[in-house]
Amino acid sequence: MRPSFDPAPKRLDEVVQPAWLTRMLSARWPDAKVLGVTVVETLVTQATKVRLALDLTGGPEDIPRCICIKGILTDTQAPSTASVVETRFYRQIADRLPVRVPRCLHAGLNDAGDNGVIVMADEIEAGSTFLSALTPFTVDEARDSLEQLALLHVEGWQGRALYDEPWIPRFLDMITQQPIVPPEVLQQMLEGPKGATLPPVVKDAARLQSALEKFAQQVREAPACLVHGDAHAGNIYRSAQGYGLVDWQILQKGEWSQDVAYHLAAVLSPEDRRTHERDLLDHYRARLKAMGGPDLAAEAAWLRYRAAMVYGYYLWMITRKVEPAITNEFSRRLGLAVADLESFEAIGA
C-alpha cells in the first residue's frame, strides 16, 4: 500500500524531498518521478518560499523543472491559517480571473483545512523580474499595473459569482476589530526608524488606529469588490507578457480604493505620485468602466483614494519580518502620502 500523502506539510524539509515532490507532480503527470533536488533560493518572511530545480524523469516535455513552493514551512510564528486564503485562491478562482498570476501546479490543503501549500512554476527562471521598493517604477508602468487591479475589481465586483465565495474574508474588519499590535507598540513603531523622516501629524498611534477603524466602517457601507489587499511593488512581477500579481494571502472583500491608493503610493516615488496620482486615478476609473465595472464619479473617487491611504500605511508600519531597507522605504512613501493627502481629514478622524 502506498504511504499516505500530506498535500500541505508544515515542514520545509518534507516538501523538498524527492518522494513528496513525486507524489505532488504525479497527481497531474502520473509518470513523473523526481530523482534529485537542488535548492536555488530560500526566502523567509511570514511565509517561506523556496525555489527548486528538479532532476526529473517521465512526464511530458513541458513539465516544469524549476518550481517555487510557498507555505508556512518554518517557525516564523505565523499561524498556519495564514496560508489558507492564498491556497484557496489558486484552487478555486485563479483560473476564473483574467489577472496574470504564476502558473500553479499544486494548491494543497490539509484534512483540517487550516494549512495550505502552493507549488508554482518558477517565474524567475522563466525570465520574469520581481520588483521591490528599491526597483524604479515609472508612471507608464503604473498605468499597466493598474490594469491588473481593474481586472480583478471588475470580475470580483459585488453581485458577481467570484465575490460570493464564502471563504474570502473582510480582512479590514478583522484587523480593526482585533488589532494586530497594541497601541503602545504601534506608537513605538511610528517613533522608530520607519517613521524617522515622516512629519509628526502621521505619527500618532491613537489617531491612526481610529482612522483605520472609521475607514473600515466606511468600506462596510460602500459597494464592495475583491481586493488583492497587498499590492505593493514587492508583490508585482514583470514578465514578457506584462505585469502580474503574487502573494494573495490577504485577498479580501473590500473597496477598490484600498488597492489603488496603496499600490500607487508604494510603487512610485513620492515626487512622481504627487505629480501624476490624479491622472492615474482617472486612468483607473476609465479602465474600470471600459471593462464593464461601475462609472466612479471623479471627486467621490478622489476622496475615497485619499482616505484609503491609511490602509497601506498601517500595514507597513506594523511589518517586522521584511528587510529594514524595504520596510522603511514603503513606510516613508505611504506615510508621506497620508500627510500630503490629509487622509485622516478625508476619513473624518
C-alpha positions in Angstrom: 0.0 0.0 0.0 1.3 3.5 -0.9 2.0 5.6 2.1 -0.5 8.4 2.8 0.3 11.8 1.1 0.0 15.0 3.0 -0.9 17.7 0.4 0.1 20.5 2.8 3.1 19.7 5.1 4.2 22.2 7.7 7.9 21.4 7.4 10.3 22.7 4.8 12.5 19.6 4.9 9.4 17.5 3.8 8.4 19.5 0.7 11.9 19.4 -0.7 12.2 15.6 -0.6 12.0 13.8 -4.0 9.3 11.5 -2.6 6.9 14.3 -1.7 7.6 16.1 -4.9 7.0 13.0 -7.0 3.6 12.4 -5.3 2.7 16.0 -5.8 3.5 16.0 -9.5 2.0 12.6 -10.1 -1.5 13.9 -9.5 -1.2 15.7 -12.8 1.6 13.7 -14.5 1.4 10.0 -13.3 4.7 9.0 -14.9 6.8 11.9 -13.4 9.4 11.0 -10.9 11.8 13.4 -9.1 15.3 11.9 -8.9 17.1 14.8 -7.3 16.5 18.3 -6.0 18.7 21.5 -5.9 17.6 24.3 -3.6 18.1 27.5 -5.6 16.9 30.1 -3.1 15.0 30.2 0.2 13.1 33.4 1.3 11.5 33.6 4.7 9.1 36.3 5.8 5.7 35.4 7.3 5.6 32.6 4.8 8.5 30.6 3.4 9.2 30.5 -0.3 11.8 28.0 -1.7 12.9 27.8 -5.3 13.9 24.4 -6.5 15.5 22.9 -9.7 14.3 19.3 -10.2 16.0 16.4 -11.8 13.0 14.7 -13.4 12.2 11.7 -15.5 8.9 10.8 -17.1 6.1 13.2 -17.9 5.7 15.5 -20.9 8.5 17.7 -22.2 6.8 20.9 -20.9 6.6 19.7 -17.3 8.2 22.5 -15.1 11.6 21.6 -13.9 12.1 24.8 -11.9 9.4 25.4 -9.3 8.6 27.6 -6.3 7.0 26.2 -3.2 5.2 28.6 -0.7 3.7 27.9 2.7 4.1 28.3 6.5 7.0 25.9 6.4 9.4 27.3 9.0 8.9 28.6 12.5 8.1 32.2 11.7 5.4 32.5 14.4 2.8 33.0 11.7 -0.3 30.8 12.1 -0.7 28.1 9.5 -4.1 29.6 8.7 -2.2 32.5 7.0 -1.7 30.2 4.0 -5.3 29.1 3.6 -6.7 32.1 1.7 -4.0 32.1 -0.9 -4.2 28.3 -1.3 -8.0 28.6 -1.9 -7.4 31.5 -4.3 -5.3 29.2 -6.5 -7.6 26.2 -6.1 -10.9 28.0 -6.7 -10.7 31.3 -8.5 -7.3 32.0 -10.1 -8.3 30.2 -13.3 -11.5 32.2 -13.4 -9.8 35.6 -13.3 -8.2 37.4 -16.3 -5.5 38.6 -13.9 -1.9 37.5 -14.7 -0.6 35.1 -11.9 2.1 32.4 -11.8 1.2 29.0 -13.2 0.0 26.9 -10.2 0.9 23.2 -10.2 -0.5 22.3 -6.8 -2.6 24.0 -4.2 -3.0 21.6 -1.3 -5.0 21.9 1.9 -4.6 19.5 4.8 -7.6 17.5 6.0 -8.3 20.0 8.7 -8.4 22.8 6.2 -6.1 25.0 8.3 -2.9 24.8 6.4 -2.0 25.2 2.7 1.0 24.7 0.4 1.3 26.1 -3.1 3.6 24.9 -5.8 4.1 27.3 -8.8 6.2 27.3 -11.9 9.3 29.4 -11.2 8.7 32.8 -12.8 12.2 34.0 -12.2 13.7 31.0 -14.1 11.2 31.8 -16.9 12.7 35.3 -17.2 10.3 37.3 -15.0 11.6 40.0 -12.7 10.1 40.5 -9.2 10.1 44.1 -8.0 10.7 45.7 -4.6 10.5 49.1 -3.0 14.0 49.7 -4.4 13.1 48.9 -8.0 12.5 52.1 -10.1 8.8 52.2 -11.3 7.7 54.6 -14.0 4.3 56.3 -14.3 3.7 54.4 -17.6 4.4 51.2 -15.8 1.9 52.2 -13.1 -0.7 52.6 -15.8 -0.1 49.0 -16.9 -0.1 47.5 -13.4 -3.4 49.4 -12.6 -4.9 47.4 -15.5 -4.4 44.2 -13.5 -6.1 45.7 -10.4 -9.0 46.9 -12.5 -9.5 43.4 -14.0 -9.6 41.9 -10.5 -12.1 44.5 -9.2 -14.4 44.2 -12.2 -14.5 40.4 -12.1 -14.9 40.4 -8.4 -17.4 43.2 -8.0 -20.2 42.6 -5.5 -23.0 40.7 -7.2 -20.8 38.7 -9.4 -20.1 35.0 -8.8 -16.5 35.4 -7.7 -17.4 37.9 -5.0 -19.8 35.4 -3.4 -17.1 32.9 -2.5 -17.8 32.4 1.3 -14.2 31.8 2.4 -12.9 35.3 1.3 -12.8 37.4 4.4 -13.3 41.1 5.2 -9.7 41.5 6.3 -10.0 45.2 7.1 -12.7 44.3 9.7 -10.5 41.6 11.2 -7.6 43.9 11.8 -9.7 46.7 13.2 -11.9 44.6 15.5 -8.8 42.7 16.8 -5.8 45.0 16.2 -2.6 43.2 15.2 -0.4 45.2 17.6 -1.4 47.1 20.8 -1.5 50.9 20.7 1.7 51.3 22.7 3.6 49.0 20.3 2.3 50.9 17.3 3.4 54.2 18.8 6.9 52.8 19.3 7.0 51.7 15.7 5.9 55.1 14.5 8.6 56.8 16.5 11.3 54.3 15.4 13.4 54.1 12.2 10.3 53.6 9.9 8.9 57.0 11.0 12.2 58.9 11.2 11.6 61.0 8.1 7.8 61.5 8.5 6.0 64.6 9.8 4.5 64.4 13.3 1.0 64.6 12.0 1.1 60.9 10.8 2.9 59.5 13.9 0.0 59.4 16.4 -0.9 55.8 17.0 -4.3 56.6 18.5 -5.3 58.7 15.6 -4.0 56.2 13.0 -6.0 53.3 14.7 -9.1 55.5 14.9 -8.7 56.5 11.3 -8.4 52.8 10.3 -11.5 51.9 12.2 -13.5 54.7 10.7 -12.2 53.8 7.2 -13.3 50.1 7.8 -16.8 51.3 8.7 -17.0 53.4 5.6 -15.8 50.5 3.5 -18.5 48.2 5.0 -21.1 50.7 3.8 -19.7 51.1 0.3 -20.1 49.0 -2.8 -17.6 46.2 -2.4 -15.3 44.1 -4.7 -12.5 41.6 -4.4 -9.3 43.4 -3.3 -5.8 42.0 -3.6 -5.0 43.8 -0.3 -1.2 43.9 -0.5 -0.5 45.4 -3.9 2.9 46.9 -3.1 5.8 46.7 -5.5 7.3 43.5 -3.9 4.1 41.6 -4.9 4.4 42.5 -8.6 6.4 40.7 -11.2 7.3 41.8 -14.7 7.1 39.1 -17.4 7.3 39.1 -21.2 3.5 39.2 -21.3 3.2 42.1 -18.9 2.7 42.7 -15.2 1.4 40.0 -12.8 0.4 39.8 -9.1 1.6 37.4 -6.5 1.1 36.9 -2.7 -2.7 36.6 -2.4 -2.6 35.9 1.4 -4.9 38.9 2.2 -7.3 38.7 -0.7 -10.4 40.2 0.8 -13.8 41.7 0.2 -13.3 45.5 0.4 -13.2 48.7 -1.6 -11.3 49.3 -4.8 -9.6 52.3 -3.2 -7.6 50.1 -0.9 -5.7 48.6 -3.8 -5.3 51.7 -5.9 -4.1 54.1 -3.2 -1.8 51.6 -1.6 -0.4 50.5 -5.0 0.4 54.0 -6.4 2.0 55.2 -3.2 4.1 52.1 -2.9 5.4 51.7 -6.4 6.0 55.4 -7.3 8.4 57.8 -5.7 6.6 60.5 -3.7 7.5 63.1 -6.3 6.0 61.1 -9.2 3.0 60.2 -7.1 2.3 63.8 -6.3 2.5 64.9 -9.9 0.6 62.1 -11.5 -1.8 60.4 -9.0 -4.9 62.2 -10.1 -4.3 61.3 -13.8 -3.5 57.8 -12.8 -6.7 57.6 -10.8 -8.7 58.9 -13.8 -7.0 56.2 -15.9 -8.1 53.5 -13.4 -11.6 54.9 -13.4 -11.8 54.9 -17.2 -10.4 51.3 -17.5 -12.8 50.1 -14.8 -15.8 51.4 -16.7 -14.5 50.2 -20.0 -14.1 46.6 -18.6 -17.7 46.6 -17.5 -17.4 48.0 -14.0 -19.1 51.0 -12.4 -18.6 54.6 -13.5 -17.0 56.1 -10.4 -17.6 59.9 -10.1 -14.3 61.8 -10.2 -14.5 63.8 -6.9 -16.0 61.0 -4.9 -13.3 58.6 -6.1 -10.6 61.2 -5.2 -12.0 61.4 -1.7 -12.0 57.6 -1.3 -8.5 57.4 -2.7 -7.3 59.9 -0.1 -9.0 58.1 2.7 -7.7 54.7 1.7 -4.0 55.7 2.0 -4.2 54.9 5.8 -4.7 51.2 5.0 -1.3 50.6 3.3 0.5 52.9 5.7 -0.8 50.9 8.7 0.2 47.6 7.2 3.8 48.7 6.6 4.1 50.4 10.0 3.3 47.1 11.7 5.5 45.0 9.4 8.5 43.4 11.1 9.7 40.4 9.1 11.0 42.2 6.0 14.4 43.8 5.4 14.6 47.2 7.1 15.6 49.0 3.9 12.4 47.9 2.2 10.2 48.3 5.3 11.5 51.8 5.9 11.0 52.9 2.3 7.4 51.6 2.0 6.6 53.3 5.3 8.1 56.5 4.1 6.3 56.6 0.8 2.9 55.7 2.3 3.3 57.9 5.4 4.2 60.9 3.1 1.1 60.1 1.1 -1.1 60.2 4.2 0.3 63.6 5.1 0.2 65.0 1.6 -3.4 63.9 1.0 -4.7 64.8 4.5 -6.0 61.2 4.7 -7.1 61.5 8.4 -9.2 64.5 7.5 -10.7 62.7 4.5 -11.8 60.0 6.8 -13.0 62.3 9.5 -10.5 61.1 12.1 
